[in-house]
Amino acid sequence: MAQSIDLGEWLWPIGGMTQATLTIDTDAIFANWQALDAKSAPDVETGAVVKADGYGLDAGRVAGALASRGVRSFFVAVAEEGIAVRKAVGNDPDIYVFSGMMLTDASVMREHNLIPLLNAPEQFARYRAELPDAPFGVQLDSGMNRLGMEADEFAPLRGDAGDARLIISHLACADEPDHPQNTAQLAAFRALTDGLGVRRSLAATGGTLLGADYHFDLCRPGIGLYGGAPFGDARAVVKLEVPVIQTRTVMENETVGYAAHWVAKRNSRVATIAAGYADGLIRAMGGGAVKLFANGVPCPLIGRVSMDLITVDVTDVDDVPDQLELLNETQTVDDLADAAGTIGYEILTSLGARYARVYS
Ligand SMILES: *Cc1c(COP(=O)(O)O)cnc(C)c1O
């Protein structure tokens, strides 16, 4: 069993690394924000979605880095996440909460200066009654049928909604530019909100890329900031280096790992590295497409992904380095996601708690 795993939490990687290291490039996050901001007109604000702990990369760090460079609006899923973001960004930026106001949230909202995006007439009534002077936003359903008020629920509130700080809705199919639901939701959102005189936001990353019709007053990208599809021009944000625990020779026809799944077709060198599905490197990515990079040389991941271990065919590398790279500019979260039959969002938000994290 890898010594490194037992010691991991205590050690910062200096020289001989014992723990897999996730390096998060906050300059790249800001560069992605700038590139997305440049997609909309200068009078359209660009915010940042930092829910799910900043897509797994630490909401406080991400929001703090963006706020210090001038980003003024942040979005989280639930009030508790907003508390961490508030600490990181200071008092000025707006922090919106997608879930609106759940039962016990009013005091949290007030204390931490959070803005709920009210999703239902009950939320609206309760929040306005409890905190009549506090800022609020509204989320409308324009066809996704997940969160937000329906047209008939919103109609009686239209007058009061004129005081909202922001009215939003969310697109279900924005990563497919030709999907007819995009224009249908755009029309529905316009019909619900035209003439209200309130700032509006419809676009996440996908919507930001759909063009000016979708931008309204504020775009709110998430995944594109973190380097993920559908923002194809994104800079890579994460690098993951995993230490080699040991290497061995495996003779032709010997097998490697659980279920004897990989069979050596030649005499091989196999490196065993210290991360696995418990670190978010989900087992489904072991289908043959994923590489580990040894000083830039791609080496195939072989055999089944174990809980704490992955095996790699390093036969073609002369000097196996102390660590292999799994995520970098060449192999991104989307590549891992494709190999595993999922999406970059899921890979990012699954990256585990066991990595040493370095912010650059
Ligand atoms: C997650 C989310 C976003 C950000 O979406 P991305 O696809 O990550 O850009 C924006 N708005 C809402 C309501 C969301 O739930």
PDBQT file of the ligand as one rigid body, heavy atoms in Angstrom, charges set to zero:
ROOT
HETATM    1  C1  LIG A 401     -24.617  26.135 -13.550  1.00  0.00    +0.000 C 
HETATM    2  C2  LIG A 401     -25.408  27.284 -14.007  1.00  0.00    +0.000 A 
HETATM    3  C3  LIG A 401     -24.808  28.284 -14.790  1.00  0.00    +0.000 A 
HETATM    4  C4  LIG A 401     -23.418  28.142 -15.360  1.00  0.00    +0.000 C 
HETATM    5  O1  LIG A 401     -23.479  27.178 -16.399  1.00  0.00    +0.000 OA
HETATM    6  P1  LIG A 401     -22.202  26.777 -17.254  1.00  0.00    +0.000 P 
HETATM    7  O2  LIG A 401     -22.747  25.843 -18.271  1.00  0.00    +0.000 OA
HETATM    8  O3  LIG A 401     -21.277  26.095 -16.307  1.00  0.00    +0.000 OA
HETATM    9  O4  LIG A 401     -21.618  27.993 -17.823  1.00  0.00    +0.000 OA
HETATM   10  C5  LIG A 401     -25.549  29.408 -15.062  1.00  0.00    +0.000 A 
HETATM   11  N1  LIG A 401     -26.834  29.537 -14.631  1.00  0.00    +0.000 NA
HETATM   12  C6  LIG A 401     -27.455  28.571 -13.913  1.00  0.00    +0.000 A 
HETATM   13  C7  LIG A 401     -28.845  28.763 -13.477  1.00  0.00    +0.000 C 
HETATM   14  C8  LIG A 401     -26.765  27.406 -13.584  1.00  0.00    +0.000 A 
HETATM   15  O5  LIG A 401     -27.373  26.451 -12.876  1.00  0.00    +0.000 OA
ENDROOT
TORSDOF 0
